[in-house]
Amino acid sequence: MTKVSVVLYYWILVAAALLFARTAGLADNNTAIIKILIVLTILYVGVVMISLSLGKNRAKEYGNGGNPAKSKRTGNGQGTASHKKRKK
């Protein structure tokens, strides 16, 4: 996710949530709108932080061996040494 997409998705989320709140009758006054915006912002920042940290972890796995499944298999002792040799 780029910085532009993070900001764009945030404003799309805010617009959709406020439209839903107006339609459902939840945003009757300014304090309700401010509370909705604060909760949305906290949730969105949390989701973006988790998403970015998972993306960094995946990038590290792919950088260490190309294939994360292959590097996991060899890390716990089940690499090529456990395969049986074929008779010719």
RODO-2510 file (C-alpha; in nm, 4 decimals, decimal comma):
residues 88
     n   res          X          Y          Z
     1     m     0,0000     0,0000     0,0000
     2     t     0,1315     0,3371    -0,0928
     3     k     0,0785     0,6491     0,1134
     4     v    -0,1630     0,7852    -0,1453
     5     s    -0,3784     0,4725    -0,1354
     6     v    -0,3841     0,4729     0,2456
     7     v    -0,5129     0,8318     0,2520
     8     l    -0,7573     0,7708    -0,0324
     9     y    -0,9022     0,4595     0,1323
    10     y    -0,9339     0,6479     0,4609
    11     w    -1,1441     0,9218     0,3052
    12     i    -1,3573     0,6674     0,1190
    13     l    -1,4163     0,4894     0,4500
    14     v    -1,5059     0,8166     0,6232
    15     a    -1,7493     0,9187     0,3488
    16     a    -1,9178     0,5770     0,3466
    17     a    -1,9424     0,5601     0,7257
    18     l    -2,0865     0,9104     0,7563
    19     l    -2,3369     0,8396     0,4802
    20     f    -2,4407     0,5207     0,6590
    21     a    -2,4614     0,7023     0,9935
    22     r    -2,6807     0,9754     0,8439
    23     t    -2,9058     0,7192     0,6774
    24     a    -2,9363     0,5098     0,9941
    25     g    -3,0013     0,8172     1,2070
    26     l    -2,6875     0,7750     1,4194
    27     a    -2,5324     1,1119     1,3319
    28     d    -2,7898     1,3489     1,4714
    29     n    -2,5538     1,6058     1,6231
    30     n    -2,1917     1,7151     1,6029
    31     t    -2,0734     1,5134     1,9036
    32     a    -2,1996     1,1898     1,7476
    33     i    -2,0192     1,2686     1,4233
    34     i    -1,6950     1,3434     1,6094
    35     k    -1,7216     1,0169     1,8049
    36     i    -1,7797     0,8237     1,4827
    37     l    -1,4770     0,9864     1,3200
    38     i    -1,2537     0,9139     1,6195
    39     v    -1,3545     0,5471     1,6306
    40     l    -1,3112     0,5106     1,2538
    41     t    -0,9686     0,6721     1,2636
    42     i    -0,8458     0,4493     1,5464
    43     l    -0,9737     0,1351     1,3745
    44     y    -0,8292     0,2347     1,0368
    45     v    -0,4864     0,3194     1,1789
    46     g    -0,4817    -0,0164     1,3594
    47     v    -0,5730    -0,2082     1,0450
    48     v    -0,3135    -0,0238     0,8362
    49     m    -0,0399    -0,0812     1,0962
    50     i    -0,1184    -0,4542     1,1106
    51     s    -0,1295    -0,4742     0,7323
    52     l     0,2041    -0,3004     0,6922
    53     s     0,3744    -0,5166     0,9559
    54     l     0,2447    -0,8352     0,7899
    55     g     0,3676    -0,7064     0,4540
    56     k     0,7133    -0,6435     0,5968
    57     n     0,7234    -0,9939     0,7452
    58     r     0,6287    -1,1464     0,4106
    59     a     0,8938    -0,9392     0,2346
    60     k     1,1567    -1,0663     0,4774
    61     e     1,0498    -1,4276     0,4184
    62     y     1,0669    -1,3900     0,0422
    63     g     1,3987    -1,2118     0,0676
    64     n     1,5596    -1,4878     0,2740
    65     g     1,4980    -1,7776     0,0408
    66     g     1,2676    -1,6917    -0,2417
    67     n     0,9977    -1,9345    -0,1366
    68     p     0,8756    -1,9051     0,2242
    69     a     0,7341    -2,2592     0,2294
    70     k     1,0660    -2,4035     0,1148
    71     s     1,2630    -2,2133     0,3768
    72     k     1,0207    -2,3264     0,6490
    73     r     1,0570    -2,6919     0,5485
    74     t     1,4339    -2,6831     0,5571
    75     g     1,4344    -2,4935     0,8863
    76     n     1,2704    -2,7710     1,0863
    77     g     1,4851    -3,0574     0,9639
    78     q     1,2606    -3,1881     0,6876
    79     g     1,4670    -3,0765     0,3951
    80     t     1,6101    -3,2912     0,1173
    81     a     1,7834    -3,5233     0,3648
    82     s     1,4558    -3,6913     0,4583
    83     h     1,3682    -3,7938     0,1002
    84     k     1,4274    -4,1581     0,0068
    85     k     1,6616    -4,2292    -0,2793
    86     r     1,5231    -4,4212    -0,5748
    87     k     1,6790    -4,7410    -0,6961
    88     k     1,7781    -4,7533    -1,0596
***
